[in-house]
Amino acid sequence: MTVSPTVLVIGAGPAGSTAARALSLGGARVRLLERARFPRNKPCGGGLTSRALVRFPHLGPALDRITTHRISRLYLEGPSGAGVVLTSPMPAVVTIRRAEFDNLLARLAVEAGADLVENAWVSRAEADEDGALVVARDGREFRADYLVAADGVNGVVTRRLGLHAGWDESSVALDMMEEAPTERLRALDPDTLWVSYGQGGADGYGYIFPKRDHTNVGIGCLQSHFRARITVTPYEMQQRFVGELRRRGLVAGASSRGDFTPYRIPMSGPIRRTGRGRALVAGDAGGFVNAYTAEGIYYAMVTGELAARAILADAAFDDPRRGMTAAERYEDAWRREIGGELRDSLLIQRYLFRDPARIDGIVRNAKACRDVTDLIIAYAMGTIPYSEARWRILRRFPRVVFRLARVALSA
Ligand SMILES: Cc1cc2nc3c(=O)[nH]c(=O)nc-3n(C[C@H](O)[C@H](O)[C@H](O)COP(=O)(O)OP(=O)(O)OC[C@H]3O[C@@H](n4cnc5c(N)ncnc54)[C@H](O)[C@@H]3O)c2cc1C
């Protein structure tokens, strides 16, 4: 029995810092290896669904240390331009700046006892049944009993471990994202999340996420679509989008090249093997992103925490299901908690991307079926679990089962 296992966590984003905190609180000795120095930015809309505060009760009080903006209104627009406003009884989304939020999560890990090693750019990783070895670009070597790969969508660890060959262009979205201070770019309705589908193609989307002192504006589509169909550069695409939003009276100000950071989002669901033996993969590195909302922070934190629990259980042999490796315990745990919603998100994405008119249908129905939108809002707020929202929606619209089954069979 390894009472106090040693663990290397690679990447101090939401997945890695959450894993490092949970491991440290559980008695593990943790090194959190991060290639950057904090505070560092991560291109992201920074919209955190309130269910994260229910799932991670320590997070609410911790958020008081950074700037946040709470939002209770979502405007959803279909490709035809038809839109609907959904309102939640309490804020369903908190917007944060990742430069501040990720710094906070890393601090929480350090306060729990993790050793944060900045400027540690991992270039090599090996793991077997005895433990893990990681080598940084500058030659430093780190060894431990376990490893958590949380190095994001561009990470190298899954490839080094032979768990994933990398993302092809139809598996990731390219998101043109701009985060600007409100003096430069301002949402004219700062209390509404604005999301539009069908921008620049069937799989395209655009958004305005207001924050307390900043505004995030972005437009994105699958990288394969961008390469095949878009004839302008990423920044030209962004400038045109901001221009269109200004003409429509949705934002004031202008796009600025220095605030623009395009980045990739995995959109094809979890990778086939999310671990092997004592090496586990969490967050974007494992493809844990909702395939039609592109929400990833919540899933990164959940998988980080589940990876920590699997390692602690494995090290203590206190799990009744002996004989399972840490990777098997982990896969079992994430499939139970978030496997269903991630699988459904992929089916919904495929169903909607095949025909943009279907998104218009959803917008129209959202107006007519308030009971269903209330269920989705309750799920985003963490008031009801996904399984309950799903069951009640399918009972209301039984034909959806057949449509999704058809998509699943034709995939
Ligand atoms: C433009 C855009 C908008 C988005 N908007 C939202 C949103 O509004 N809400 C939402 O929930 N999700 C959103 N997402 C998704 C979300 O940003 C990700 O799902 C989330 O950041 C995943 O967290 P992570 O910890 O897995 O990875 P990351 O946040 O990418 O963290 C990975 C960490 O690993 C470090 N790292 C990488 N390689 C190495 C290495 N070799 N050695 C050491 N360290 C390394 C990086 O520096 C980084 O700190 C968006 C994504 C994009 C691109």
The ligand as an SDF file (V2000), in Angstrom:
LIG
                    3D

 53 58  0  0  0  0  0  0  0  0999 V2000
  -11.7180   30.3360  -27.8400 C   0  0  0  0  0  0  0  0  0  0  0  0
  -12.2580   29.3610  -26.8440 C   0  0  0  0  0  0  0  0  0  0  0  0
  -13.3820   29.6780  -26.1100 C   0  0  0  0  0  0  0  0  0  0  0  0
  -13.8210   28.7990  -25.1080 C   0  0  0  0  0  0  0  0  0  0  0  0
  -14.8730   29.1820  -24.3290 N   0  0  0  0  0  0  0  0  0  0  0  0
  -15.2540   28.3890  -23.3030 C   0  0  0  0  0  0  0  0  0  0  0  0
  -16.2500   28.8340  -22.3820 C   0  0  0  0  0  0  0  0  0  0  0  0
  -16.7630   29.9500  -22.4660 O   0  0  0  0  0  0  0  0  0  0  0  0
  -16.5870   27.9980  -21.3690 N   0  0  0  0  0  0  0  0  0  0  0  0
  -16.0230   26.7690  -21.2080 C   0  0  0  0  0  0  0  0  0  0  0  0
  -16.3960   26.0350  -20.2810 O   0  0  0  0  0  0  0  0  0  0  0  0
  -15.0550   26.3430  -22.0560 N   0  0  0  0  0  0  0  0  0  0  0  0
  -14.6450   27.1270  -23.0740 C   0  0  0  0  0  0  0  0  0  0  0  0
  -13.6320   26.7130  -23.8930 N   0  0  0  0  0  0  0  0  0  0  0  0
  -12.9650   25.4300  -23.6140 C   0  0  0  0  0  0  0  0  0  0  0  0
  -11.9960   25.5820  -22.4290 C   0  0  0  0  0  0  0  0  0  0  0  0
  -11.1620   26.6980  -22.6370 O   0  0  0  0  0  0  0  0  0  0  0  0
  -11.1490   24.3120  -22.2670 C   0  0  0  0  0  0  0  0  0  0  0  0
  -12.0050   23.1960  -22.3360 O   0  0  0  0  0  0  0  0  0  0  0  0
  -10.3860   24.2910  -20.9370 C   0  0  0  0  0  0  0  0  0  0  0  0
   -9.4280   25.3000  -20.8930 O   0  0  0  0  0  0  0  0  0  0  0  0
   -9.6950   22.9390  -20.7220 C   0  0  0  0  0  0  0  0  0  0  0  0
   -8.9080   22.9790  -19.5680 O   0  0  0  0  0  0  0  0  0  0  0  0
   -7.6050   22.0630  -19.4390 P   0  0  0  0  0  0  0  0  0  0  0  0
   -7.0880   22.2700  -18.0690 O   0  0  0  0  0  0  0  0  0  0  0  0
   -7.8870   20.7130  -19.9080 O   0  0  0  0  0  0  0  0  0  0  0  0
   -6.5740   22.6460  -20.5100 O   0  0  0  0  0  0  0  0  0  0  0  0
   -5.9280   24.0990  -20.6250 P   0  0  0  0  0  0  0  0  0  0  0  0
   -6.8020   25.1080  -20.0220 O   0  0  0  0  0  0  0  0  0  0  0  0
   -5.5430   24.2380  -22.0560 O   0  0  0  0  0  0  0  0  0  0  0  0
   -4.6120   24.0000  -19.7270 O   0  0  0  0  0  0  0  0  0  0  0  0
   -3.5110   23.2460  -20.1470 C   0  0  0  0  0  0  0  0  0  0  0  0
   -2.2910   23.7230  -19.3870 C   0  0  0  0  0  0  0  0  0  0  0  0
   -1.1900   22.8910  -19.7330 O   0  0  0  0  0  0  0  0  0  0  0  0
   -0.0380   23.6980  -19.9830 C   0  0  0  0  0  0  0  0  0  0  0  0
    0.8110   22.9290  -20.8910 N   0  0  0  0  0  0  0  0  0  0  0  0
    0.5910   22.6420  -22.1940 C   0  0  0  0  0  0  0  0  0  0  0  0
    1.5890   21.8910  -22.6950 N   0  0  0  0  0  0  0  0  0  0  0  0
    2.4660   21.7080  -21.6780 C   0  0  0  0  0  0  0  0  0  0  0  0
    3.6930   21.0260  -21.5780 C   0  0  0  0  0  0  0  0  0  0  0  0
    4.2250   20.3770  -22.6240 N   0  0  0  0  0  0  0  0  0  0  0  0
    4.3620   21.0420  -20.4040 N   0  0  0  0  0  0  0  0  0  0  0  0
    3.8330   21.6850  -19.3250 C   0  0  0  0  0  0  0  0  0  0  0  0
    2.6690   22.3590  -19.3680 N   0  0  0  0  0  0  0  0  0  0  0  0
    1.9910   22.3640  -20.5290 C   0  0  0  0  0  0  0  0  0  0  0  0
   -0.6160   24.9610  -20.6020 C   0  0  0  0  0  0  0  0  0  0  0  0
    0.2840   26.0430  -20.4860 O   0  0  0  0  0  0  0  0  0  0  0  0
   -1.8830   25.1490  -19.7630 C   0  0  0  0  0  0  0  0  0  0  0  0
   -1.6290   25.8730  -18.5820 O   0  0  0  0  0  0  0  0  0  0  0  0
  -13.1770   27.5600  -24.9010 C   0  0  0  0  0  0  0  0  0  0  0  0
  -12.0450   27.2390  -25.6690 C   0  0  0  0  0  0  0  0  0  0  0  0
  -11.5860   28.1270  -26.6120 C   0  0  0  0  0  0  0  0  0  0  0  0
  -10.3470   27.7870  -27.3910 C   0  0  0  0  0  0  0  0  0  0  0  0
  1  2  1  0
  2  3  1  0
  2 52  2  0
  3  4  2  0
  4  5  1  0
  4 50  1  0
  5  6  2  0
  6  7  1  0
  6 13  1  0
  7  8  2  0
  7  9  1  0
  9 10  1  0
 10 11  2  0
 10 12  1  0
 12 13  2  0
 13 14  1  0
 14 15  1  0
 14 50  1  0
 15 16  1  0
 16 17  1  0
 16 18  1  0
 18 19  1  0
 18 20  1  0
 20 21  1  0
 20 22  1  0
 22 23  1  0
 23 24  1  0
 24 25  2  0
 24 26  1  0
 24 27  1  0
 27 28  1  0
 28 29  2  0
 28 30  1  0
 28 31  1  0
 31 32  1  0
 32 33  1  0
 33 34  1  0
 33 48  1  0
 34 35  1  0
 35 36  1  0
 35 46  1  0
 36 37  1  0
 36 45  1  0
 37 38  2  0
 38 39  1  0
 39 40  1  0
 39 45  2  0
 40 41  1  0
 40 42  2  0
 42 43  1  0
 43 44  2  0
 44 45  1  0
 46 47  1  0
 46 48  1  0
 48 49  1  0
 50 51  2  0
 51 52  1  0
 52 53  1  0
M  END
$$$$
